[in-house]
């Protein structure tokens, strides 16, 4: 109340653009009970660009919420909730105006997107998700072995999309794109990214830039790393955990599917010392699409159907990635027992995690903490009561569903999380990250319900 009111003007398109003028912005909502507080405080740096400030604003407005001009009223919008009318606003910079995007300086043009490795499963998911994105337009798609072909000849379900033909990476014109999704295998990726123009925003879906320790990468992936300078620059893109770092990144290493399903429930609990970091046991199951689209005998229908089997026992390449994230949260070295399994389904992932609780901590404490931590997150949902997460309930979506259950062994708890391995475990999280990097609401292109049945 001590801050002067801010002026609102320049009515144009629906989005509001906030520049770097505002260090503190108070927004009072008409229906405060829908959120944790009737006021939210937005901190921006004077050195930030308008797009960076807008990203900070969008994230602070309860993750993906943003200011809108709607029927001559200023409102806060959040996917899945009604637009809530803003009753008053105040700013630390009264001489400035909060402008609606109505001019060339503020209006967000279509950003040109390249998809490298568009003929794989993660590439096709990127294309599918971008179909409904208001600000991204695909202008480049590469697939060396299918160069010259149309995307519908590779993926018939994309026949209705007006997209450029596939080209080989060596023939790609990267001056025609503003950002790229790199959906190529590890090893191949680092050489290509190293040669890309430095002005491009890059989200890499391979494992090449996930591990901070080069020696560890070379040990687990069995090959030398040829882009060590970029390794130091890359930001690990677990969106809900590293949002601020992602916003200012040029290169984001998109997490693997198993690490995403494991770290989202565990990192908040480890940071708050609610669970012991010893004796963490992880049992994960994945659909076959997690193995990629390449023809492999082990992935044939007759080899997969009507059965389940473990693989990568003690040596799965996602182990160091999981341990890296948990160790950072604990500020000490964490090791886990991790066993993945292949399921006879095309997509979906479930991680069942067995943990020892800290002295005096109950399973309800774990639930309460996860509920509070992810209360305003759109894509991470803690289920109520004793609801059991099902992979079918996230199919085709960017959601992660989780819940906590008491083990019959005193002092231990069981945490179950489910994701779609191709969406939240890969392409969906990649799009969420690029949205942040480009300074736009992170749920754009991802606001879709799971497919059922």
N, C-alpha and C positions, 0 to 999 in steps of 0.2 A: 504493500500500500504506500510505501514511502517513495516508490519509483514513479516517475511521470508516465502518463499514458502514451502509447505509441500510435502514430497515425497509420491508417491503412488506405492505400489508394492504387490507382493504375489498374482498374479492373480489366482483365483480359482472359486468358485461358484459366483453367481451374487451379493449376498448381501455383503455390506461392514460392517465390525465390527469396531467401534470406541471405544477405551479403555478409561481409565480415565486420559490419559496423557494430553488431550487438554482442556484448559480452555476457549479459544476463537478460533473459526474457521470461517473464512470468505469464502463465496462461491459466485463467480460471474457467472451469467447465461448468455447464449448466447442471450436469448430473454427475457430481464427483464420486458418488458411491460405486460407479462402474469401475473406478480405478482406485489405486491405493491412496491417492491424495488429491485434493482439489487443485493443487498447484504443482506444476512441474517446472523445474529450473533448467534452462538450456545454456550451457557454457560453450562459447566459441572463442577462438583465438583471432586476434586482429590480423594475424599472418595467413589465416585460412582463406582459400578461394571461396567464392559463393557456393560452388558445388560441394566443396568439403563441408562448409557450414550447413548446407542443406542436408547432407548425409548425417551430420551430428544431430541436427534438429529431428530428422526422421527417426533416428535410432532412439533418442531420448524421449520422444513422444510414444513411449511404450512399444518400441520395436515395430517399425513398419507403419505406425500411425503418422499422419502428416496433416498439415493445414490445407484446407480446401475453401474455395469460394463456391458456395452452393446455394442457389436461389436467393442471392443477395445477402447471405449470411456467412460469417466466418465460422468454420467448424473444424473439429478434429476428427479424422477418419481413421478407422482401424478395420482391417478385414475381419469379417465375422461379427462386427458390432455396428450399430447404427452410427451415423455421423452425429457427433455431439456438439451442440452449439457452444461457441466460446462467448462467455458473457463479458469478459474484460481482459485486457492485455496491458502490460507495462514493460518498459525497456529502460536499460541503463543509458541509452543514447537517444534522448527525446528529440533531438534535431533531425534524426534520420526517419525514413519511412520504411515500412514493410511493404514491398511492392509485389503485386501479382505479376507473373511472367507474361508480359505483353509486348515485349520488344525484342529486337535481334540480340541485344546484349544478354537478356535473361532467358529467352525462350530456348528450350532444350530441343535441338534438332535430332533427327534420327541418327543414331550412332551405328557405324558400319562394323559388322562383326564377321570375323573369319572363324571357321571351324576346321581345325586340322585333324585328320583322321575321321572324316565324316561317315565312313562306311562301317564303322563299328557300332556296338550297342550304345556306348555313352555318347558318341557323336550323333546318332539318330535321336537320342533323348534330348540333347541340346536343341536340335532342329524342331522337335515337337513342342518343347516348352517355349521356344522363341516365337512360335506361331501367334501367341496371344500377348506378346510383349509390345507395349505402346511406343518404346523408344529405341529398340534394337532391330536392325535389319541385316539379314545375312547377305553379304556381298561376295564371299569367298568360301569355297569348300574344297578341301583336298582329300585325295585318296589315291595313292600312287598306283596301286594295282587295278584300279577302276577309273583311271583318268579318261576323260572324254565322255563318260556315261552321265546320264541324268540321274538325279537322286531317286526318282520313282522306279527306275530300273533296278536299283539296289534295294530300296525299301518301298514296296508297292503301297504301303499305308500312307506314304507322303505324296501320293499322286496329285492331290489337289493344291499342292504348294508351288508357287511360282519362284523357283530358286535357280541359281546359276549351275551350270554343269560342273562336275568334279574335275579337278586338275591335279597334276603332280605337284608336290611341294616345290620342286626346283623351278616350276613355271609360274608359281604364285606371285601375284603383284601385291605386296604388303603395303604399298602406298595407298591402296584402295580400302584399307581397314583402319579402324580406331582401336580395336581390341580383338584378341583371339582366345578361343578355347582350344587348348592343345589336348587332344584325345588319343595321342599316340602312345605306343608301348614305352616302358622305361628303357633307357639307353639311347633310343632313337631321339627322344625328346630333347635331351640336353644339348645336343649338337645343333638342332634346328633353332631352339630358343636363343642360343648364343649368337646366332646370326641374324636375328630379327631386329628391326629398327628399335632404338631405345625409347622412342616416344609411345610405343604400343603398351597398352595394359594387357597383361597375360594371366590367364588362369590355367595352370597345368594340372591335368587330371592323372598324370603318371606319378610314379614314386620318386622321380629323379631329384626333387628338391624338398622332400618331406623331412629327411633326416638331417639334423644339424651336424652330426659327426661324419665327416667324409670317410674315415676309416671304417666306420660301422656300415655305411652304405656299401662300400666296396666288399666288405665281408659278407653281408647278407644277400647282395645282388650279384656277386661274383664277377664284377667288371669295374674298371677304373672310372672315376668321375672326371669328366672333361670340361666342366663348367663350374669350378670351385668358387669363382668370384660371384656368380649368380646364386650359388648355394647360400652364401652369406646374406645376400639381399632378400631372398625369398621369405615371405611370411606364411606361416602355417595357417591354413584357412578353416579352422573349426569355428564357424561363424558366431555362434552364440557365446563362445569363450573369448575370441580374439577380435571382436568387432572393431575396436578402435584402431588396432594395428592394420587391419585389412583396409580400412577406409583410405589410408595414406599410402598403400602399397602399389608398386608397379607390377610385381610378380607375386602371385599367390600360389602356394603349393596346396592343391585341394586334397583333403584327407582321404584315406582309403575307407572302404565301406565298413569293414570290421572295426577299425579304430573309431569311426564316428559313432557306431552303436554302443561301443564300450565307454568311450571318454565322456560322452554327454551325461550319463548318470553318475560316473565315478568322480570326475574332476571337482564338482561342487562339494561332494562329501569329503574328499581328501583335503581340499583347501581349508575346510572348517574342522578338520581333525575329528570327524565323526566316525571314521572307520580306520582300522589298522591297515597299514600298507603291506603287511606280510600276509601270506597265505590267501592271496586273491586268485580265485579260480574262475576261468572264463570258458564257457561252453557255447560256441556260436555255430549257427546253421545258416547256409546261404542257398539261394536259388542258383541255377546253372549259369545264368547270364553273367554272374560274377566272374566266371572263368573266361569271358570274352567270346568273340564270334568266330575265332579261328577254328578250323576243323581239327578236332582231336578225338582219337579213338575212345578215350576215357569219358568223353562227353556225349557220345552217341546215345540215342534214345534207349536202345536195348541195354546199354551199360548203366544208365541212370534210373530208368523207370522201375517202380516197385521196390525200391531199396534206398538205403542211406549208408554213406560211408565217411569215415574220417580221412583227412589228408593233411599233409604238411605238419605232421605231429612233431612237436618241439622245435620245428624249423620253419614255420610259416613266416613269410617276409613282413607281415604286419606286426609281429611281436615287438621289434625294436621301436616301431612307430607308437604303439600303445604304451610301451614302457617309457618312452621319451616324454609323452604328454603327462603321464601320471607322476613321473619323477619331477617334472617342472612344477606340478601342483603341490607336491609334497616337500619340495626343496631338499630332496634326498633321493638316492637311487631306489627305484621300485622295480621289482621283478614280478612277473605273473606266470601262472600256468594257463596256457591258452591252447585249445584244441578246436579247430574248425571242422565242419561237416558239410557235405554236399547233399542237398535235398532234391527230390524229383519234382521241382517246380521251376518255372522260368525266372521269376523274380521274387524278392522278399528276403529278409534277414532277421533272425532273432538271436540275441545274445542273452544267455542266462548266466548271471554273475553271482558268485558265492563270496561273501565278505564276512570278516570278523569285526563286530562293532567295538568302538572304544568303550572303556569302562563307564558304566552308568548310562550309556546311550541305548535307546530302544528303537525298534523299527518305526514307530510313530515319529520319533525324532528325525529319522532319515526321510520319511515321507514329508514331514512338515518343512524340512530344509529344502528339499527338491521342489516342493510346491511353491515356496517363497522365491527360490532362485529363478524359476522359470515362469513365474506368475504372469508376466507380461510378454512372454515370448510367444510368437504366433505358431511356430513350427515344432516346438517341444512341449508335449502335453503329459502331465502326470495324471494317470487315471484315478478314479475315485474308488474308495472302499477296497474290495477284493477283486476288482475287474482285472482279468488277465489279458495282457496285450496279445493281439493276433496279427500276423503278417498280412492277412487279407484286409485288415482295416487301414492299411497304409498304402496299399497297392496303387501305383501310379501317382503318388503324392509326395510332397516334401516333408511330411510329418515324421516325427519320432515320438512314439508312444512308449511310456514306461510306467512301472509300478514296483512297489517294494513289498515283500512278504517275509514273515518270520520263518526262520528255519526251525526244524524240530530240535536242533542242537542249540542249547542255550548260548546266547551271546553272538549268534550268527544270523545273517539275513540273506535273502535271495532277491536279487534285482533282475527284472526282465525288461529288456528294451527291444523294440522292433522298428525297422525302417524298410523302405524300398531301396534295395542296394543300388539301383540305377538312378534313383532320384536323390533323396537325402544322402545316400551313400556315394553319389558321384555327380551327375549332371545338374540336379536340382540345387545342391549346395554350391556347385560351381557358379550357377546363375545368381544365386543369392549373394555370393561373394563379388561377382562383377557388378551387380547393382550397387553394392556399397562402394566399390572402387570408383564408380562413375558418379557417385553422389546423388543417387535416386533411391526411393524407397525399396528396401530389399525384397519385398514380397511381389514385386512386379513380375508377371509371367509365371508366378508360382501359386497364385490364389485359385487352386482347383481342389475339389474334393477327391478323395480316393475312389477308385473304381470298385463297384460291388454290384452283383456277386462276381 
